[in-house]
Amino acid sequence: MFPIARFLALGAGIFGGLVLSQAPEMTQQYAQRIGGALDELRVIVETFDQQAAENKLDRDKALTLYSASGEPFLRSQGASMQQTITRYETLEAQSEALSTALPVLKPFVLIREADSAILGNAWRDFIPAVPISIPGLVWAAIGFISGWALLRVLAFLSRAAYRLGAGRRYRLLH
């Protein structure tokens, strides 16, 4: 491999390492945002459940009363509350999945189950950080190897294509 190609492969490896090393930090910031959303949604859901219980209703019966109402406003409020409860339960399950996953696998949980609104806000405010955690270093190593290997494969393919072209040029000239 030519020195310039080695330098480029090293650069691609470093770039890949820097990019992928951010995955655990992004996951951490996302998890913090889920925690904040859950705190707020929990207050709303618990208040709804408490008010339903004060009227001798469980959550499902209270939601049924809303949806069966002849008043469009109350039906709309019931649908809105159902969406809030569903969102709370979804985020709670995702938070549980993130907290129980192995640290190095948490970015995969994020990729599989990300809430688009929370992910968008986390990405908007994301500030890259130097990884000093084991998961950060593992992801940096994966990124380095991926970047280095990708450039090596591309270099091999370009050399092979050049050699094929050189053979054709030789046959055309002779």
C-alpha positions in Angstrom: 0.0 0.0 0.0 1.4 3.4 -0.9 2.3 5.8 1.9 -0.5 8.2 0.8 -3.0 5.4 0.8 -1.9 4.4 4.3 -2.3 8.0 5.4 -5.8 8.2 3.9 -6.8 4.9 5.5 -5.5 6.1 8.9 -7.4 9.4 8.4 -10.6 7.5 7.5 -10.1 5.3 10.6 -9.7 8.3 12.8 -12.7 10.0 11.3 -14.8 6.8 11.7 -13.6 6.5 15.3 -14.5 10.1 16.1 -18.0 9.8 14.6 -19.0 6.5 16.2 -17.5 7.4 19.5 -20.3 9.9 19.9 -23.0 7.1 19.8 -22.9 6.5 23.6 -22.9 10.2 24.4 -25.9 10.8 22.1 -27.7 7.8 23.7 -27.0 9.3 27.2 -28.4 12.7 26.2 -31.4 11.0 24.7 -32.0 9.0 27.9 -31.8 12.2 29.9 -34.5 13.7 27.7 -36.7 10.7 28.1 -36.3 11.0 31.8 -37.5 14.6 31.7 -40.5 13.7 29.5 -41.4 10.8 31.7 -41.4 13.1 34.8 -43.8 15.5 33.2 -46.1 12.8 31.7 -46.2 10.9 35.0 -47.7 13.9 36.7 -50.4 14.2 34.1 -51.2 10.5 34.0 -51.2 10.2 37.8 -53.4 13.2 38.2 -55.9 11.7 35.7 -55.8 8.4 37.5 -56.3 10.1 40.8 -59.3 12.2 39.6 -60.8 9.0 38.1 -60.4 7.2 41.4 -62.0 10.0 43.3 -65.0 9.4 41.1 -64.9 5.7 41.6 -63.6 5.0 38.1 -60.5 3.3 36.8 -58.5 4.7 33.9 -60.2 2.7 31.2 -63.7 3.6 32.5 -62.8 7.3 32.6 -61.5 7.2 29.1 -64.6 5.3 27.9 -66.8 8.1 29.5 -64.9 10.7 27.5 -65.1 8.8 24.2 -68.8 8.0 24.7 -69.7 11.6 25.4 -72.0 13.4 23.1 -69.9 16.5 23.5 -67.2 16.8 20.8 -64.9 18.7 23.2 -65.0 15.9 25.8 -64.4 13.2 23.1 -61.4 15.3 21.9 -60.1 15.5 25.5 -60.5 11.8 26.0 -58.6 11.1 22.8 -55.9 13.5 23.8 -55.6 11.8 27.2 -55.4 8.4 25.6 -52.5 9.6 23.4 -50.8 11.0 26.4 -51.1 7.7 28.3 -49.9 5.8 25.3 -46.9 8.1 24.9 -46.1 7.7 28.6 -46.2 3.9 28.5 -44.1 3.8 25.3 -41.4 6.1 26.7 -41.4 4.2 30.0 -40.8 1.0 28.1 -38.0 2.6 26.1 -36.4 4.0 29.3 -36.5 0.6 30.8 -34.9 -1.0 27.7 -32.2 1.7 27.8 -31.5 1.2 31.5 -31.3 -2.6 31.3 -29.2 -2.8 28.1 -25.4 -3.3 28.3 -23.7 0.1 28.1 -22.1 -0.7 24.8 -25.4 -1.9 23.3 -27.5 1.1 24.3 -27.0 2.9 21.0 -28.7 -0.1 19.3 -31.7 0.3 21.6 -31.8 3.9 20.6 -31.7 3.1 16.9 -34.4 0.5 17.3 -36.9 2.4 19.4 -36.2 6.1 19.1 -39.0 8.6 19.7 -38.6 11.0 16.8 -39.6 14.2 18.7 -37.2 13.5 21.6 -34.4 12.3 19.2 -34.8 15.5 17.1 -34.5 17.7 20.2 -31.6 15.7 21.6 -29.8 16.0 18.2 -30.5 19.7 18.0 -28.8 20.3 21.4 -26.2 17.6 21.0 -22.6 18.6 21.8 -19.9 16.1 20.9 -17.8 14.9 23.8 -14.5 13.1 24.1 -15.4 9.6 25.1 -13.6 8.3 28.2 -16.0 5.6 29.0 -15.6 2.0 28.0 -18.6 2.1 25.6 -17.3 5.3 24.1 -13.9 3.7 23.5 -15.4 0.5 22.1 -17.5 2.5 19.7 -14.4 4.6 18.7 -12.6 1.4 18.0 -15.5 0.1 15.9 -15.6 3.3 14.0 -11.8 3.4 13.4 -11.8 -0.2 12.1 -14.8 0.5 9.9 -13.4 3.6 8.4 -10.0 2.1 7.8 -11.5 -1.1 6.3 -13.8 0.8 4.1 -11.0 2.9 2.6 -8.9 -0.2 2.2 -11.7 -2.0 0.3 -12.2 1.1 -1.9 -8.5 1.3 -2.6 -8.4 -2.4 -3.6 -11.4 -2.0 -5.9 -10.0 1.1 -7.6 -6.6 -0.7 -8.1 -8.4 -3.7 -9.5 -10.4 -1.5 -11.9 -7.2 0.3 -13.0 -5.4 -3.0 -13.7 -8.3 -4.2 -15.7 -8.3 -1.0 -17.7 -4.5 -1.2 -18.2 -4.9 -4.7 -19.7 -7.6 -3.5 -22.1 -5.4 -0.5 -23.1 -2.5 -2.8 -23.8 -4.6 -5.1 -26.0 -6.0 -2.1 -27.9 -2.5 -0.7 -28.6 -0.9 -3.9 -29.7 
